[in-house]
Each structure stands twice: as C-alpha cells, then as structure tokens.
Amino acid sequence: PYEKEFAGSTGLKILLKDQKLKEMLKISQFIKTDTEFDRIDEYTIEPQKLDTDRLKRAIVIDGSKIEVPFVEGSLASLSIFNINQCVVDLKNVQTYLRTPFPHPSLFDSIKEHLNVLFFTPLKGMETEQYNEAEFFRYVVYENIKQMKNPIVEWLINNGYSIKEEETVFDTYVQLAEKGQGSIRGIPCPCPVCRKSGRGVEYKNFYNRDFDELRVQTECKCTYDPKPLFITDLLGFHALLTNENGYEALTTQIMLVMEKLLLINTLKILKINRLKDLINETVFITDGTLGFFSHASWLTAPVVSEI
C-alpha cells in the first residue's frame, strides 16, 4: 500500500514493533517513501473538470476470485471467479460528488454490474471421462467456449442495434491465430509427449491439408493419446500444482479472462459500428496489458487488437 492509503493493511503495522525487525531496519536507508502514482482516493478528476459533454460513461473491468472446498470438509477444492464489467454513468458521478448528503438510490444509479461467473476445479475433482488434470483443462475450455459477454444484453437494453455478435471464444481463437508465432515452450499435458520434448503449439490444432482449425484434438502420443483443447495454449495446466498453492494459477486465469472480455467488448462495438459509443466511453482495466508465464504470447495480439 502507498503512504496514507485509505485502505492500507493496518494489521501488518504491528510487526514494526518487533525488536528484531527494528534492528534489521537500521541498515535500511529510505531514499523515497512516496508513490510514483497519483492518489486516486482524493478525486484527482474533479467533477467540474470531467468532460461529460463528450464522455458519458466508463466501463471498468476487474476480477475477483476465491478458493473454496467442493463440499464442506472435503479435500476437493475449486476456484470461483467473478469478472465484473462495471458501467459507470459519469454524469451521475458528477451529481453524486456535488451532493453533500446523497441518497443511496443516487449511488445505485451511478453503476451497473455486468458479471461473468465461472469456476475451475483445482484438486480432487474428476469424471469418468477425464482424470483430475484433464478435467481442469476441459472446464477451462468449456468456460471460454460457453462464455457470454453481458455487454451484448446491456447494449440491446439501451437501444443499440446489435446485428453481429462475436463470442469470447471467437475472440480467443483469433488472438491465438495472430500470436501463433510466439506460442512456444508450453509443456504438453501428456506426460509421454512431455518426456519426448513435445510441447503444445498452434499447429497441433490447425490442419493445413484441409485448411481447418480443430479446437479439440489429441496429442501425438502413439501409446495413449490424450485430449488437447485449444485453450491449453494458455498453459494454465503447467501451473496446476499444489506444491506452492494455487495463487499463481488462479491469478493468471483471472488476468487472462479480464483482458479477453475487454477485447471482446471492443470488437463487438467495432463490428457493429458503434463509433459514437466508443468515443463517449472510458475503458479501464485493472493491471497491465502484458501477460506473464506461459500466456505471455497473448501480449502482442491483445495490444495489436486495441
């Protein structure tokens, strides 16, 4: 947390009273203690300076997640995700900030929450068709394949004409096609293939002879071919280990899904020629536009799309 942050981690300050820590801190010299970022909890954009003649709304995309047991008391667990596209009415924000004692209904009028909810299994969950690791990959694949962007319904409810719709899965597949040259080093989910040095690449799913993309296929293992899903290119399965917990995995999933929804929203607006709506909207997403770990290949096509 930055200095004087409103929601700082006050509980950790107790540690500063520890004598050993005090001794260690003596060898530290603080050159700079302030933040390089502007404070955002003091309304750096003042109401009278907000250009609401042009800007009508902000669409803020942010995710949250929680790990829970599948059944209370069992070792099986899953992670539940909520990716929220919050549509903020900027004129109502102005009114709210100028009102000394605003009514709760005014606060409610500021925003609409467009939520996407999904889950991924983490451990102890399998089916007759898929073992634990395969079931995780299958659920990730189905999550993206079936995901519906709630921005479409919001647009229709607000009088916009939607003649063409691109699904989140379509957006992902197009990004994979754009970034195929950078997709490398992703370990194959099949242990036999992995031992042979074979990884997962875009060409595993694209049949050049028939000019056909197969979003679900099998690995090249002659002994016992394992199912492959085009979402395996994100490399989430390589982080599926409970040796160090699941924080890195679930954070990576959340960040990727946030950006997929952002790009999908922008593409829906573009293909339906909603230029005025784009010009009236501020798009805000949490964190960097870059990706790390095995999904780093997404960075270039995502920035290119924007």
MOHU-V469009 format. One record per residue. RES is the residue in one small letter. SS is DSSP state (alpha for helix, beta for strand, coil for the rest). OMEGA is omega as a letter, one per 20 degrees, with the letter a starting at -180 (none if undefined). Layout:
res=RES ss=SS omega=OMEGA
res=RES ss=SS omega=OMEGA
//
This chain:
res=p ss=coil omega=r
res=y ss=coil omega=a
res=e ss=coil omega=r
res=k ss=coil omega=r
res=e ss=coil omega=a
res=f ss=coil omega=a
res=a ss=coil omega=a
res=g ss=coil omega=a
res=s ss=coil omega=a
res=t ss=alpha omega=a
res=g ss=alpha omega=a
res=l ss=alpha omega=a
res=k ss=alpha omega=r
res=i ss=alpha omega=a
res=l ss=alpha omega=a
res=l ss=alpha omega=r
res=k ss=alpha omega=a
res=d ss=coil omega=a
res=q ss=alpha omega=r
res=k ss=alpha omega=r
res=l ss=alpha omega=r
res=k ss=alpha omega=r
res=e ss=alpha omega=a
res=m ss=alpha omega=a
res=l ss=alpha omega=r
res=k ss=coil omega=a
res=i ss=coil omega=a
res=s ss=coil omega=r
res=q ss=coil omega=a
res=f ss=coil omega=r
res=i ss=coil omega=a
res=k ss=coil omega=a
res=t ss=coil omega=r
res=d ss=coil omega=a
res=t ss=coil omega=r
res=e ss=coil omega=a
res=f ss=coil omega=r
res=d ss=coil omega=r
res=r ss=coil omega=r
res=i ss=coil omega=a
res=d ss=coil omega=r
res=e ss=coil omega=r
res=y ss=coil omega=r
res=t ss=coil omega=r
res=i ss=coil omega=a
res=e ss=coil omega=a
res=p ss=alpha omega=a
res=q ss=alpha omega=a
res=k ss=alpha omega=a
res=l ss=coil omega=a
res=d ss=coil omega=a
res=t ss=coil omega=r
res=d ss=coil omega=r
res=r ss=coil omega=a
res=l ss=coil omega=a
res=k ss=coil omega=a
res=r ss=beta omega=r
res=a ss=beta omega=r
res=i ss=beta omega=a
res=v ss=beta omega=a
res=i ss=beta omega=a
res=d ss=beta omega=a
res=g ss=beta omega=r
res=s ss=beta omega=a
res=k ss=beta omega=r
res=i ss=beta omega=r
res=e ss=beta omega=a
res=v ss=beta omega=r
res=p ss=beta omega=r
res=f ss=coil omega=r
res=v ss=coil omega=a
res=e ss=coil omega=r
res=g ss=coil omega=a
res=s ss=coil omega=r
res=l ss=coil omega=r
res=a ss=coil omega=a
res=s ss=beta omega=r
res=l ss=beta omega=r
res=s ss=beta omega=r
res=i ss=beta omega=a
res=f ss=beta omega=r
res=n ss=beta omega=r
res=i ss=beta omega=a
res=n ss=beta omega=r
res=q ss=beta omega=a
res=c ss=beta omega=r
res=v ss=beta omega=a
res=v ss=beta omega=r
res=d ss=beta omega=a
res=l ss=alpha omega=r
res=k ss=alpha omega=r
res=n ss=alpha omega=r
res=v ss=alpha omega=r
res=q ss=alpha omega=a
res=t ss=alpha omega=a
res=y ss=alpha omega=a
res=l ss=alpha omega=a
res=r ss=alpha omega=a
res=t ss=coil omega=a
res=p ss=coil omega=a
res=f ss=coil omega=a
res=p ss=coil omega=r
res=h ss=coil omega=r
res=p ss=alpha omega=r
res=s ss=alpha omega=r
res=l ss=alpha omega=r
res=f ss=alpha omega=r
res=d ss=alpha omega=a
res=s ss=coil omega=a
res=i ss=coil omega=a
res=k ss=beta omega=r
res=e ss=beta omega=a
res=h ss=beta omega=r
res=l ss=beta omega=a
res=n ss=beta omega=r
res=v ss=beta omega=a
res=l ss=beta omega=r
res=f ss=beta omega=r
res=f ss=beta omega=r
res=t ss=beta omega=r
res=p ss=beta omega=r
res=l ss=beta omega=r
res=k ss=beta omega=r
res=g ss=coil omega=a
res=m ss=coil omega=r
res=e ss=coil omega=r
res=t ss=coil omega=r
res=e ss=coil omega=a
res=q ss=coil omega=a
res=y ss=coil omega=r
res=n ss=coil omega=a
res=e ss=alpha omega=a
res=a ss=alpha omega=r
res=e ss=alpha omega=r
res=f ss=alpha omega=r
res=f ss=alpha omega=a
res=r ss=alpha omega=r
res=y ss=alpha omega=a
res=v ss=alpha omega=r
res=v ss=alpha omega=r
res=y ss=alpha omega=a
res=e ss=alpha omega=r
res=n ss=alpha omega=a
res=i ss=alpha omega=a
res=k ss=alpha omega=a
res=q ss=alpha omega=a
res=m ss=coil omega=r
res=k ss=coil omega=r
res=n ss=coil omega=a
res=p ss=coil omega=r
res=i ss=alpha omega=a
res=v ss=alpha omega=r
res=e ss=alpha omega=r
res=w ss=alpha omega=r
res=l ss=alpha omega=a
res=i ss=alpha omega=a
res=n ss=alpha omega=a
res=n ss=coil omega=r
res=g ss=coil omega=r
res=y ss=coil omega=a
res=s ss=coil omega=r
res=i ss=coil omega=a
res=k ss=coil omega=a
res=e ss=coil omega=a
res=e ss=coil omega=r
res=e ss=coil omega=a
res=t ss=coil omega=r
res=v ss=alpha omega=r
res=f ss=alpha omega=r
res=d ss=alpha omega=r
res=t ss=alpha omega=r
res=y ss=alpha omega=a
res=v ss=alpha omega=r
res=q ss=alpha omega=r
res=l ss=alpha omega=r
res=a ss=alpha omega=r
res=e ss=alpha omega=r
res=k ss=alpha omega=a
res=g ss=coil omega=a
res=q ss=alpha omega=a
res=g ss=alpha omega=a
res=s ss=alpha omega=a
res=i ss=coil omega=r
res=r ss=coil omega=r
res=g ss=coil omega=r
res=i ss=coil omega=a
res=p ss=beta omega=r
res=c ss=coil omega=r
res=p ss=coil omega=r
res=c ss=coil omega=a
res=p ss=alpha omega=r
res=v ss=alpha omega=r
res=c ss=alpha omega=a
res=r ss=alpha omega=r
res=k ss=alpha omega=r
res=s ss=coil omega=r
res=g ss=coil omega=r
res=r ss=coil omega=r
res=g ss=beta omega=r
res=v ss=coil omega=r
res=e ss=coil omega=r
res=y ss=alpha omega=a
res=k ss=alpha omega=r
res=n ss=alpha omega=a
res=f ss=coil omega=a
res=y ss=beta omega=r
res=n ss=beta omega=a
res=r ss=coil omega=r
res=d ss=coil omega=a
res=f ss=coil omega=a
res=d ss=coil omega=a
res=e ss=beta omega=r
res=l ss=beta omega=r
res=r ss=coil omega=a
res=v ss=coil omega=r
res=q ss=beta omega=a
res=t ss=beta omega=r
res=e ss=beta omega=r
res=c ss=coil omega=a
res=k ss=coil omega=r
res=c ss=coil omega=a
res=t ss=coil omega=a
res=y ss=coil omega=a
res=d ss=coil omega=a
res=p ss=coil omega=a
res=k ss=coil omega=r
res=p ss=beta omega=r
res=l ss=beta omega=r
res=f ss=beta omega=a
res=i ss=alpha omega=r
res=t ss=alpha omega=r
res=d ss=alpha omega=r
res=l ss=alpha omega=r
res=l ss=alpha omega=r
res=g ss=coil omega=r
res=f ss=alpha omega=a
res=h ss=alpha omega=r
res=a ss=alpha omega=r
res=l ss=alpha omega=a
res=l ss=coil omega=r
res=t ss=coil omega=a
res=n ss=coil omega=r
res=e ss=coil omega=a
res=n ss=coil omega=a
res=g ss=coil omega=a
res=y ss=coil omega=a
res=e ss=alpha omega=a
res=a ss=alpha omega=a
res=l ss=alpha omega=a
res=t ss=alpha omega=r
res=t ss=alpha omega=r
res=q ss=alpha omega=r
res=i ss=alpha omega=a
res=m ss=alpha omega=a
res=l ss=alpha omega=r
res=v ss=alpha omega=a
res=m ss=alpha omega=r
res=e ss=alpha omega=a
res=k ss=alpha omega=r
res=l ss=alpha omega=r
res=l ss=alpha omega=r
res=l ss=alpha omega=a
res=i ss=alpha omega=r
res=n ss=alpha omega=r
res=t ss=alpha omega=a
res=l ss=alpha omega=a
res=k ss=alpha omega=r
res=i ss=alpha omega=r
res=l ss=alpha omega=a
res=k ss=alpha omega=a
res=i ss=alpha omega=r
res=n ss=coil omega=r
res=r ss=coil omega=r
res=l ss=coil omega=a
res=k ss=alpha omega=a
res=d ss=alpha omega=a
res=l ss=alpha omega=r
res=i ss=alpha omega=a
res=n ss=alpha omega=a
res=e ss=coil omega=a
res=t ss=beta omega=r
res=v ss=beta omega=r
res=f ss=beta omega=a
res=i ss=beta omega=r
res=t ss=beta omega=a
res=d ss=coil omega=r
res=g ss=coil omega=a
res=t ss=coil omega=r
res=l ss=coil omega=r
res=g ss=coil omega=r
res=f ss=coil omega=a
res=f ss=coil omega=a
res=s ss=alpha omega=a
res=h ss=alpha omega=a
res=a ss=alpha omega=a
res=s ss=alpha omega=r
res=w ss=alpha omega=a
res=l ss=alpha omega=a
res=t ss=alpha omega=a
res=a ss=alpha omega=r
res=p ss=alpha omega=r
res=v ss=alpha omega=r
res=v ss=alpha omega=r
res=s ss=alpha omega=a
res=e ss=alpha omega=r
res=i ss=coil omega=none
//
